[in-house]
Amino acid sequence: MSSKETHSGGCQCGAVRFRVEGTLADASVCHCRMCQKAFGSLYAPLVSVRGAELTWTRGQPKKFQSSNAAQRGFCADCGTPLTYEAPDGIALAIGAFDDPSGLAPKIQWGVEGKLPFTDKIPALPGRDTLADANAAPFLKTLVSYQHPDHDTDIWPPK
């Protein structure tokens, strides 16, 4: 039996799934404008798979050549950002892992592109999703079609 760490993940719709065997140690966030746009977010949380074995277990990411040196992989069906691929290796989107809780970033890159309000976010008030009394009835009726946070033999379910 292998003692290697094993991590799984994939896109929101389940069309693309992956497994990583080995240690994931180089977690980071990148604030550069290219990463902001690729993730549609304030920054890109990524973890390098260098030294580990990445296997696509369902589907393959579609690629976008975002610069002369890098490609971005994403799900062609739902748009979930999945990879940053450069000459030094592949990094996966931390949020695409089934359990991202153990992949805490250790460094920030591209800080020259950091949006000025990013560091103030932790000080903002926090509320539970159902705390908005006006939205609670709507939220209680939602049915998620998102792929669950674990591997499935067949998706979507029949």
C-alpha positions as CSV (number, residue, x, y, z in Angstrom):
1,M,0.0,0.0,0.0
2,S,1.3,3.5,-0.9
3,S,2.0,6.0,1.8
4,K,1.9,8.9,-0.6
5,E,-0.5,11.8,0.0
6,T,-3.4,11.6,-2.3
7,H,-5.5,14.6,-3.3
8,S,-8.5,14.8,-5.6
9,G,-10.5,17.6,-7.2
10,G,-12.1,19.0,-10.3
11,C,-14.3,21.6,-11.8
12,Q,-17.7,22.7,-10.6
13,C,-19.7,20.7,-13.0
14,G,-17.7,17.5,-12.7
15,A,-16.7,17.2,-16.4
16,V,-13.0,17.5,-15.4
17,R,-11.5,15.6,-12.4
18,F,-7.9,15.1,-11.2
19,R,-5.9,13.2,-8.7
20,V,-2.5,14.2,-7.3
21,E,-0.3,11.6,-5.6
22,G,2.6,13.1,-3.6
23,T,3.3,16.1,-1.4
24,L,1.9,19.5,-2.3
25,A,4.1,22.1,-0.6
26,D,4.3,25.2,-2.7
27,A,0.9,26.9,-2.2
28,S,0.7,30.6,-3.0
29,V,-1.5,33.3,-4.2
30,C,-0.7,35.5,-7.2
31,H,-2.0,39.1,-7.4
32,C,-0.8,39.8,-11.0
33,R,-3.4,41.2,-13.3
34,M,-3.2,38.1,-15.5
35,C,-4.1,35.8,-12.6
36,Q,-6.9,38.2,-11.5
37,K,-8.5,38.0,-14.9
38,A,-7.9,34.2,-15.3
39,F,-9.7,33.5,-12.0
40,G,-12.2,36.4,-12.2
41,S,-11.1,37.2,-8.7
42,L,-8.9,39.4,-6.5
43,Y,-6.0,36.9,-6.8
44,A,-5.3,33.3,-7.8
45,P,-4.7,30.7,-5.1
46,L,-2.4,28.0,-6.6
47,V,-0.4,25.0,-5.5
48,S,2.5,23.5,-7.5
49,V,2.3,19.8,-8.3
50,R,6.1,19.8,-8.9
51,G,7.4,16.5,-7.4
52,A,3.9,14.9,-7.3
53,E,2.1,12.9,-9.9
54,L,-1.0,14.6,-11.6
55,T,-3.5,12.4,-13.3
56,W,-6.7,13.6,-15.1
57,T,-9.3,11.1,-14.1
58,R,-12.2,12.5,-16.0
59,G,-11.9,14.8,-19.0
60,Q,-9.1,17.3,-19.8
61,P,-8.9,21.0,-19.2
62,K,-9.2,23.3,-22.2
63,K,-6.2,25.5,-22.6
64,F,-5.8,29.3,-23.1
65,Q,-2.3,30.6,-24.0
66,S,-2.4,33.7,-21.6
67,S,1.2,34.8,-22.4
68,N,4.2,33.7,-24.4
69,A,5.3,31.6,-21.4
70,A,2.1,30.3,-19.8
71,Q,-1.2,28.4,-20.5
72,R,-4.3,28.4,-18.3
73,G,-6.4,25.3,-18.1
74,F,-10.1,25.5,-17.4
75,C,-13.3,23.4,-17.8
76,A,-14.8,24.1,-21.2
77,D,-18.2,23.2,-19.8
78,C,-18.5,25.3,-16.7
79,G,-15.5,27.6,-16.9
80,T,-13.8,26.6,-13.6
81,P,-10.1,27.7,-13.6
82,L,-8.0,24.6,-13.0
83,T,-4.3,25.1,-14.0
84,Y,-1.5,27.5,-14.5
85,E,1.1,25.9,-16.7
86,A,4.6,27.4,-17.2
87,P,8.0,26.1,-18.2
88,D,8.8,25.3,-14.5
89,G,5.7,23.1,-14.1
90,I,2.0,23.0,-13.4
91,A,0.1,24.6,-10.5
92,L,-3.5,23.7,-9.7
93,A,-6.2,26.0,-8.4
94,I,-6.5,25.4,-4.6
95,G,-10.2,26.0,-4.7
96,A,-10.7,23.1,-7.2
97,F,-9.5,20.5,-4.7
98,D,-12.2,18.5,-2.9
99,D,-10.5,19.4,0.4
100,P,-8.6,22.6,0.0
101,S,-8.3,23.2,3.8
102,G,-4.8,21.7,4.0
103,L,-3.3,23.8,1.2
104,A,-2.7,27.1,2.9
105,P,-0.7,29.6,0.9
106,K,2.8,30.3,2.2
107,I,3.7,33.2,-0.1
108,Q,2.2,36.0,-2.2
109,W,3.5,36.7,-5.7
110,G,2.8,39.6,-8.0
111,V,2.2,42.0,-5.1
112,E,2.7,44.9,-7.4
113,G,-0.8,44.1,-8.8
114,K,-2.4,43.6,-5.4
115,L,-5.7,45.5,-5.2
116,P,-5.5,48.1,-2.5
117,F,-8.5,46.8,-0.5
118,T,-7.4,43.1,-0.4
119,D,-5.7,43.3,3.0
120,K,-8.8,44.9,4.6
121,I,-11.1,42.0,3.7
122,P,-10.5,40.0,7.0
123,A,-11.7,43.1,8.9
124,L,-15.1,43.2,7.1
125,P,-18.1,41.9,9.1
126,G,-18.9,38.3,8.5
127,R,-22.3,36.7,8.2
128,D,-23.7,33.2,7.8
129,T,-25.3,32.6,4.3
130,L,-28.8,32.3,5.8
131,A,-28.4,35.4,8.0
132,D,-29.9,37.6,5.3
133,A,-33.6,37.3,6.2
134,N,-34.7,38.6,2.8
135,A,-32.6,36.0,1.0
136,A,-33.2,33.0,3.3
137,P,-36.5,31.8,1.7
138,F,-34.8,31.8,-1.7
139,L,-31.6,30.2,-0.5
140,K,-33.6,27.4,1.3
141,T,-35.1,26.4,-2.1
142,L,-31.8,26.1,-4.0
143,V,-30.8,22.7,-5.4
144,S,-27.1,22.4,-6.2
145,Y,-26.1,20.8,-9.5
146,Q,-22.4,21.2,-8.5
147,H,-20.3,18.1,-8.5
148,P,-19.8,16.8,-4.9
149,D,-16.4,17.1,-3.2
150,H,-15.4,13.5,-3.9
151,D,-14.8,11.2,-6.9
152,T,-17.9,9.7,-8.6
153,D,-18.1,6.9,-11.0
154,I,-20.7,8.6,-13.2
155,W,-21.5,12.3,-13.4
156,P,-24.0,13.8,-13.8
157,P,-26.2,11.2,-12.1
158,K,-28.8,9.5,-14.3
